[in-house]
Amino acid sequence: MKKAVDTATATYSSVHRGKGFASQVTSAWYEAARAEVATFVGAREDDHVVFTRNTTDSFNLLARCLPRDTVVFVFATEHHATLLPWNGVRTVRLEVPGSHDDAEVLLDEALTRHPGAHRLVVVTGASNVTGELWPLDRLTAGARRHGARVALDAAQLAPHLPVDLAGRDVDYVAFSGHKLYAPYGAGVLAGRADWLDAAQPYLAGGGATAAVTADGTVWHTGPARHEAGSPNVLGAIALAAACAAFRSNRVALEAHEERIGRRLLDGLRAIEGVRTHSIFGDDSDRVAVATFTVDGLPSGLVSAALSAEHGIGVRDGKFCAHLLVDALLEHDADATAVRVSAGLATTDEHVERLLAAVASIAAEGPQAEYEDVPGQGWTPVADPREVTPPLPW
């Protein structure tokens, strides 16, 4: 990926805006990146692949493209990126299911109660909170029985397992490049052309227009319709390079993460005073993500101690999925959790270090003194680390 970005940086120019050689080359690279992403997500031949900023941007774009009478069905378990963008249409929010069967029944009942010509089921492939895999094929089949379309949030799924838009009969998919280790700032919305081509452009401006006259504007169809302005060329190229790298190593990556993820989860569950949290139960299939709490300790304090005392970076809070975390933590409004995840660079040693650190904190508490600073959270009173490093430029 770095090689691709370095190569492009030495040459790149505007996209679809110039006749110079550099512009022609860059335009070809940009469209090749689109084709690589289409292959990565298993897009149909007539699907559009639109470059966006991230998953949140992608779903807000899709929300702008829905027919006015669309009814959106979304579980309360969703990340805010997929839970919140649907203000312009009627939204049916489904409760947190207790099992795959429960999820299927809840969706079927909701679709039966709310008929309509245009309906969209929005579902994640893997929970960003617990890592659990959702019964996508069953939910898609249920949506199809009612004539509804399906939009897949693959932000957490794409780095771990294949995304097959056509093979799984999904209509739209969105994900972020940074989840695949590309730089922040590039994402994708891919899917069926009709709603995207019929909607007003997401942004109005150059590149989205076929013609502008004194009498009005003719907008492009295709991805350009929703990519007004100079695009993030390097972001698209980096994202495509990441997609190509993942496609070439999927089998080895999946085996590595399955083993690492299993050890991570089993190890956490074996620590006294530590509770892991699941939507569908301890035995549900998942990617290498785990969320846990430590009895008697605020999660912010646990994460601060892991960082300051053990050099381990985790996240604490509600992970932009407040309704789900509230349900997992029995609706304690003040409660939060700690989330850990494994990826390409995670080794057995990393996991064992984490487990030892969590066990130590659970048994003995943090060894340093911390204070809960407004606006910052739990912070070491005496922190030897350089918390304000020099600017990188």
C-alpha positions in Angstrom: 0.0 0.0 0.0 2.8 2.4 0.8 4.5 1.6 -2.5 1.2 2.4 -4.3 0.8 5.7 -2.6 4.5 6.7 -3.0 4.3 5.8 -6.8 1.1 7.9 -7.2 2.4 10.8 -5.1 5.3 11.2 -7.5 3.0 11.5 -10.5 -0.6 12.3 -9.6 -2.6 15.1 -11.0 -6.3 16.0 -11.3 -8.9 13.3 -12.2 -11.0 13.6 -15.3 -10.2 17.3 -15.5 -7.1 17.6 -17.8 -5.6 16.4 -21.0 -2.0 16.4 -19.7 -0.2 13.1 -19.4 -0.2 13.1 -15.6 -3.9 13.8 -15.5 -4.6 11.0 -18.0 -2.5 8.5 -15.9 -4.1 9.6 -12.7 -7.6 9.2 -14.1 -6.7 5.7 -15.3 -5.4 4.8 -11.8 -8.5 6.3 -10.2 -10.9 4.2 -12.3 -8.7 1.1 -11.8 -9.0 1.6 -8.1 -12.8 1.6 -8.5 -12.6 -1.6 -10.5 -10.4 -3.2 -7.8 -12.9 -2.2 -5.1 -15.7 -3.6 -7.1 -13.9 -7.0 -7.3 -13.2 -6.9 -3.6 -16.8 -6.5 -2.7 -18.1 -8.9 -5.4 -20.1 -6.2 -7.1 -22.5 -7.0 -10.0 -21.5 -5.8 -13.4 -24.0 -2.9 -13.3 -23.5 -1.9 -9.7 -22.0 1.6 -9.0 -18.9 2.0 -6.8 -18.9 5.5 -5.2 -15.8 6.7 -3.3 -16.8 8.5 -0.1 -15.0 9.6 3.1 -15.9 6.7 5.3 -18.8 4.4 6.2 -20.7 7.1 7.9 -20.5 9.2 4.7 -21.6 6.2 2.7 -24.7 5.6 4.6 -25.6 9.3 4.6 -25.2 9.2 0.9 -27.5 6.2 0.6 -30.1 7.9 2.9 -30.2 10.8 0.5 -30.8 8.5 -2.4 -33.8 6.6 -1.0 -37.2 7.0 -2.7 -39.4 9.3 -0.6 -41.8 6.5 0.5 -39.0 4.2 1.7 -39.3 2.5 5.0 -36.0 1.6 6.7 -35.7 -1.3 9.1 -32.7 -1.2 11.4 -31.8 -3.1 14.6 -31.0 -1.1 17.8 -27.6 -3.0 17.8 -26.2 -0.9 14.9 -23.4 1.5 14.9 -24.6 5.1 14.8 -23.3 5.3 11.2 -26.2 3.0 10.2 -28.6 3.8 13.0 -29.0 7.5 12.5 -28.9 8.7 8.9 -32.5 7.9 8.0 -34.3 11.1 9.2 -35.8 11.8 5.8 -37.8 8.6 5.7 -39.9 6.4 8.0 -37.7 4.2 10.2 -38.6 1.1 12.1 -36.1 0.4 14.8 -36.0 -3.3 15.9 -35.0 -4.3 19.5 -31.8 -6.1 20.4 -32.3 -9.8 19.5 -31.2 -12.6 21.8 -30.3 -15.1 19.0 -30.1 -15.5 15.3 -33.6 -17.0 15.3 -34.8 -14.0 17.2 -33.3 -11.6 14.8 -35.0 -13.4 11.9 -38.4 -13.4 13.6 -38.1 -9.7 14.6 -37.4 -8.7 11.1 -40.1 -10.8 9.5 -42.7 -9.5 11.9 -41.6 -5.9 11.3 -41.7 -6.3 7.5 -45.2 -7.9 7.8 -46.4 -5.0 9.9 -45.0 -2.3 7.6 -45.7 -3.0 3.9 -44.5 -0.7 1.2 -43.2 -0.4 -2.4 -39.8 0.6 -1.2 -38.2 -0.9 1.9 -34.6 -1.2 3.0 -33.2 -3.5 5.7 -29.9 -2.2 7.1 -27.7 -4.7 9.0 -24.1 -5.1 10.0 -22.0 -8.0 8.9 -20.0 -8.1 12.2 -20.8 -6.1 15.3 -18.3 -3.4 16.0 -18.9 -3.9 19.7 -18.7 -7.7 20.2 -17.4 -8.9 16.8 -20.2 -11.3 16.5 -21.3 -12.3 13.0 -24.9 -11.5 12.1 -27.1 -14.1 10.2 -26.8 -12.1 7.0 -27.9 -14.8 4.6 -31.1 -15.5 6.7 -31.9 -11.8 7.1 -31.4 -11.2 3.4 -33.6 -14.2 2.5 -36.3 -12.8 4.9 -36.0 -9.3 3.3 -36.4 -10.9 -0.2 -39.6 -12.7 0.8 -41.1 -9.3 1.5 -39.6 -7.6 -1.5 -37.2 -5.4 0.5 -33.7 -4.4 -0.3 -30.7 -4.9 2.0 -27.8 -2.6 2.9 -24.7 -4.1 4.6 -22.4 -2.3 7.0 -19.2 -4.1 6.2 -16.9 -1.8 8.2 -16.1 -4.5 10.7 -16.5 -7.4 8.4 -14.3 -6.5 5.5 -11.0 -6.6 7.3 -11.7 -10.1 8.6 -13.9 -12.0 6.1 -14.9 -11.7 2.4 -17.7 -9.4 1.3 -19.7 -10.8 -1.6 -22.3 -8.4 -2.7 -23.7 -10.5 -5.6 -23.1 -13.9 -4.0 -25.0 -13.0 -0.9 -27.7 -11.1 -2.7 -27.1 -7.8 -0.9 -28.1 -4.6 -2.6 -25.7 -2.1 -1.1 -22.5 -2.3 0.9 -20.4 0.3 2.7 -17.0 0.2 4.5 -14.1 2.4 5.4 -10.6 2.2 4.0 -8.9 2.7 7.4 -10.4 -0.6 8.6 -8.2 -2.2 5.9 -5.2 -0.3 7.2 -5.4 2.3 4.4 -5.2 6.0 5.5 -8.2 7.7 7.0 -10.5 9.6 4.6 -11.5 7.1 2.0 -14.6 4.9 2.0 -17.0 3.1 -0.4 -20.7 2.8 -1.1 -21.3 0.1 -3.7 -24.6 -1.2 -5.0 -27.5 -1.0 -7.3 -27.6 1.9 -9.8 -31.2 2.8 -9.9 -31.7 4.6 -6.6 -28.3 6.2 -6.9 -28.9 7.5 -10.5 -32.5 8.7 -9.6 -31.5 10.8 -6.6 -30.2 14.4 -6.5 -26.4 14.5 -6.3 -25.0 14.1 -2.8 -23.0 17.3 -3.3 -23.5 19.8 -6.1 -20.4 20.9 -8.0 -17.9 20.2 -10.7 -17.5 16.6 -11.8 -21.1 15.7 -11.0 -22.4 17.8 -13.9 -22.9 16.8 -17.5 -24.0 20.3 -18.5 -24.9 23.6 -16.9 -26.9 26.2 -18.8 -28.8 29.3 -18.0 -31.9 27.1 -17.9 -30.7 24.4 -15.5 -28.2 21.6 -14.8 -27.9 18.1 -16.2 -26.3 15.7 -13.8 -24.2 12.7 -14.6 -25.4 9.2 -13.9 -23.0 6.7 -12.4 -20.5 7.2 -9.6 -19.5 10.7 -10.8 -23.0 11.9 -9.9 -22.1 11.7 -6.2 -18.4 12.5 -6.4 -18.5 16.3 -7.0 -15.3 18.2 -6.4 -11.7 17.1 -6.7 -11.6 13.5 -5.3 -9.3 12.0 -2.8 -7.1 10.3 -5.4 -4.5 9.0 -3.1 -7.1 7.7 -0.7 -8.8 5.7 -3.5 -5.5 4.3 -4.7 -4.5 3.3 -1.1 -7.9 1.7 -0.5 -7.6 -0.3 -3.8 -4.1 -1.4 -2.8 -5.4 -2.6 0.5 -8.2 -4.5 -1.1 -5.8 -6.2 -3.5 -3.6 -7.2 -0.6 -6.4 -8.7 1.4 -7.8 -10.6 -1.6 -4.4 -12.2 -2.2 -4.0 -13.5 1.4 -7.5 -14.2 2.6 -7.1 -17.8 3.6 -4.0 -17.2 5.7 -5.5 -14.1 7.3 -8.7 -15.9 8.3 -6.8 -18.8 9.8 -4.5 -16.4 11.8 -7.4 -14.3 13.1 -9.6 -17.2 14.0 -6.8 -18.7 16.2 -5.8 -15.4 17.7 -9.5 -14.4 18.3 -10.3 -17.7 20.0 -7.4 -17.4 22.4 -8.3 -13.8 23.1 -11.9 -14.6 24.0 -11.1 -17.8 26.0 -8.3 -16.0 27.9 -10.5 -13.1 28.9 -13.3 -15.4 30.1 -10.9 -17.3 32.3 -9.9 -14.3 34.3 -11.7 -13.9 37.6 -13.6 -10.7 37.8 -13.7 -10.1 34.1 -17.0 -10.4 32.1 -17.2 -10.6 28.3 -20.3 -9.4 26.6 -22.2 -10.9 23.7 -25.4 -10.3 21.7 -26.1 -13.9 20.7 -24.2 -15.8 23.4 -20.7 -17.0 24.2 -20.6 -19.6 21.4 -21.6 -17.3 18.6 -19.2 -17.0 15.6 -17.3 -13.7 15.6 -14.3 -11.9 14.2 -11.3 -11.2 16.5 -13.0 -8.5 18.7 -14.0 -8.8 22.3 -15.7 -6.4 24.7 -15.4 -6.8 28.5 -15.8 -5.2 31.9 -13.8 -5.6 35.1 -15.9 -5.9 38.3 -15.5 -2.9 40.5 -13.5 -0.8 38.1 -14.6 1.9 35.6 -13.8 0.8 32.1 -12.0 4.2 31.5 -9.7 3.4 34.4 -9.0 -0.1 33.0 -8.1 1.3 29.6 -5.9 4.0 31.1 -4.0 1.5 33.2 -3.5 -0.8 30.2 -2.0 2.1 28.2 0.1 3.8 30.9 1.3 0.7 32.8 1.4 -2.0 30.1 1.8 -0.1 26.8 -1.5 -1.6 25.4 -3.9 0.6 23.5 -7.6 -0.3 23.7 -10.9 1.6 23.5 -13.4 2.2 26.3 -16.9 3.7 26.2 -19.9 2.9 24.1 -18.2 2.6 20.8 -20.7 4.7 18.8 -23.3 2.0 19.5 -25.0 3.4 22.7 -28.2 1.4 22.5 -26.4 -1.9 22.1 -23.9 -1.2 24.9 -26.7 0.0 27.2 -28.5 -3.3 26.6 -25.4 -5.4 27.1 -24.7 -3.6 30.4 -28.2 -3.9 31.6 -29.2 -0.3 30.9 -26.9 1.3 33.4 -26.6 4.7 31.9 -23.2 5.4 33.4 -21.7 2.0 32.5 -19.1 1.6 29.7 -17.0 -1.3 28.5 -13.5 -2.0 27.2 -13.0 -3.3 23.6 -10.0 -5.1 22.3 -9.4 -6.3 18.8 -6.8 -8.3 16.9 -5.6 -7.7 13.4 -2.9 -8.6 10.8 0.0 -7.6 13.1 -1.3 -9.2 16.3 0.8 -12.0 17.5 0.4 -14.7 20.2 2.8 -12.7 22.4 0.6 -9.6 22.1 -2.5 -11.6 23.2 -0.7 -13.1 26.2 0.6 -9.7 27.3 -2.9 -8.3 27.2 -4.3 -11.2 29.1 -1.6 -11.0 31.8 -2.2 -7.2 32.1 -6.0 -7.6 32.4 -5.5 -10.3 35.0 -3.2 -8.1 37.0 -5.6 -5.2 36.9 -8.6 -7.3 37.8 -6.7 -8.9 40.8 -4.7 -6.0 42.1 -6.1 -2.9 40.5 -4.1 -0.2 38.7 -0.6 0.3 40.2 -0.3 4.0 39.4 -2.5 6.9 40.7 -5.1 8.2 38.3 -7.6 11.0 38.2 -10.8 11.4 36.2 -10.2 14.7 34.3 -13.2 16.3 32.8 -13.1 16.2 29.0 -10.1 13.7 29.1 -11.2 10.8 31.2 -8.9 8.7 33.4 -5.4 10.0 33.3 -2.2 9.1 35.3 -1.5 11.8 37.9 2.2 11.5 37.1 2.6 10.5 33.4 6.2 10.0 32.2 5.0 9.7 28.6 5.3 12.7 26.3 1.6 13.4 25.9 2.1 16.3 23.5 4.7 15.1 20.9 6.2 17.4 18.4 4.1 18.1 15.3 4.9 15.7 12.5 5.6 18.4 9.9 
